Amino acid sequence: MKIAKEIKVLEKVCSEAKTKGEITENQLTQLSEAFGSQFNKAWETVKEKRVKKYFFSPSGRIVWIVVGREREYQIMPAAGFCSCDDFYFRVMDREANICYHLIAQKIADALEEYDKIEEEDRLYNCLMEEWKKATA
């Protein structure tokens, strides 16, 4: 499978950011040129701490949530999936390669700039139901 050029830029920048703990002005420019307004929305999302990483114990399950303009969206980074409409309509139809929520999650993860929330496993099903309702 051919990986889109902008996705390669994102992966490279995130890899370097993970090592250095920051994103340089040059890298911000690269991301902006690769993604345009999508990057601007993603960067605002990261800066506004609207990326959340839920840690459930004792299972160790992790759930990523990005607070969007309308509601909260579940992100599955390993699958490259987001529960937003943009993903469903544009990414699935191959009009876009990625939504801004996924870009924000990847950058937030690389920089460790997310809201870390620890919950007990007993709340997992309840929270998952809430997140599913938010996308319905």
C-alpha positions as CSV (number, residue, x, y, z in Angstrom):
1,M,0.0,0.0,0.0
2,K,1.4,3.4,-1.0
3,I,1.6,5.8,1.9
4,A,0.5,9.4,1.0
5,K,3.3,12.0,1.0
6,E,1.7,14.1,3.7
7,I,1.3,11.0,6.0
8,K,5.1,10.4,5.6
9,V,5.8,14.0,6.6
10,L,3.5,13.6,9.7
11,E,5.2,10.3,10.7
12,K,8.7,11.8,10.2
13,V,7.9,14.9,12.2
14,C,6.2,12.9,15.0
15,S,9.2,10.5,15.2
16,E,11.6,13.4,15.5
17,A,9.3,15.2,18.0
18,K,9.1,12.0,20.2
19,T,13.0,12.0,20.4
20,K,13.5,15.7,20.9
21,G,10.3,16.5,22.9
22,E,9.4,19.5,20.6
23,I,8.4,20.4,17.1
24,T,10.5,23.1,15.4
25,E,9.2,26.0,13.4
26,N,10.6,24.3,10.3
27,Q,8.6,21.2,11.1
28,L,5.4,23.2,11.7
29,T,5.9,24.7,8.3
30,Q,6.3,21.3,6.7
31,L,3.1,20.1,8.4
32,S,1.2,23.2,7.4
33,E,2.4,22.8,3.8
34,A,1.4,19.1,3.8
35,F,-2.0,19.5,5.4
36,G,-3.1,23.1,5.1
37,S,-6.1,24.1,7.2
38,Q,-6.3,20.5,8.5
39,F,-3.0,21.0,10.2
40,N,-4.1,24.4,11.6
41,K,-7.2,22.8,13.2
42,A,-5.1,19.9,14.5
43,W,-2.4,22.2,16.0
44,E,-5.1,24.3,17.8
45,T,-6.6,21.1,19.2
46,V,-3.2,20.0,20.6
47,K,-2.5,23.5,22.0
48,E,-6.0,23.7,23.6
49,K,-5.3,20.2,25.3
50,R,-8.4,18.7,23.6
51,V,-6.6,15.4,23.1
52,K,-7.3,12.9,25.9
53,K,-5.7,9.6,26.7
54,Y,-7.7,7.4,29.0
55,F,-5.8,4.7,30.9
56,F,-7.9,2.0,32.4
57,S,-6.7,-0.1,35.3
58,P,-5.9,-2.8,36.1
59,S,-6.4,-4.0,32.5
60,G,-4.1,-1.4,31.0
61,R,-6.5,-0.6,28.2
62,I,-6.0,2.8,26.5
63,V,-8.6,4.9,24.7
64,W,-7.8,8.1,22.8
65,I,-10.5,10.8,22.6
66,V,-10.3,14.1,20.7
67,V,-12.7,16.8,21.7
68,G,-13.9,18.3,18.4
69,R,-16.1,21.3,17.6
70,E,-19.3,19.2,17.8
71,R,-18.5,16.3,20.1
72,E,-15.9,13.9,21.3
73,Y,-14.4,11.4,18.8
74,Q,-12.7,8.1,19.5
75,I,-9.4,7.6,17.8
76,M,-7.8,4.2,17.1
77,P,-4.2,5.2,16.2
78,A,-3.1,1.6,15.3
79,A,-5.9,1.3,12.8
80,G,-5.7,4.9,11.6
81,F,-9.4,5.3,12.5
82,C,-11.5,8.2,13.8
83,S,-15.2,8.2,14.6
84,C,-15.8,11.6,13.1
85,D,-18.0,12.3,10.0
86,D,-15.0,13.7,8.1
87,F,-13.3,10.3,8.4
88,Y,-16.4,8.4,7.5
89,F,-17.3,10.5,4.4
90,R,-14.0,11.9,3.1
91,V,-11.3,9.4,4.3
92,M,-13.3,6.3,3.6
93,D,-14.2,7.7,0.1
94,R,-10.5,8.4,-0.5
95,E,-11.1,12.2,-0.9
96,A,-8.7,12.7,2.1
97,N,-6.0,10.6,3.6
98,I,-6.6,11.5,7.3
99,C,-8.8,13.8,9.4
100,Y,-7.5,16.5,11.6
101,H,-8.4,14.6,14.8
102,L,-6.0,11.8,13.9
103,I,-3.3,14.4,13.0
104,A,-3.9,16.0,16.5
105,Q,-3.7,12.7,18.3
106,K,-0.4,11.7,16.5
107,I,1.2,15.1,17.4
108,A,-0.1,15.1,20.9
109,D,1.2,11.5,21.5
110,A,4.6,12.4,20.1
111,L,4.9,15.5,22.3
112,E,3.1,13.9,25.3
113,E,0.8,16.9,25.2
114,Y,-2.5,15.3,26.1
115,D,-4.9,15.2,29.0
116,K,-4.0,12.0,30.9
117,I,-7.1,10.5,32.5
118,E,-6.9,7.4,34.7
119,E,-10.1,5.4,35.3
120,E,-10.9,2.0,36.8
121,D,-12.0,-0.8,34.5
122,R,-15.5,-0.8,35.9
123,L,-16.1,2.5,34.1
124,Y,-14.8,1.3,30.7
125,N,-18.2,0.0,29.4
126,C,-20.1,3.0,30.6
127,L,-17.6,5.4,29.0
128,M,-17.5,3.4,25.7
129,E,-21.3,3.6,25.6
130,E,-21.2,7.4,26.1
131,W,-18.6,7.8,23.3
132,K,-20.6,5.6,20.9
133,K,-23.7,7.7,21.6
134,A,-21.8,10.8,20.8
135,T,-21.1,9.5,17.3
136,A,-24.6,8.3,16.6
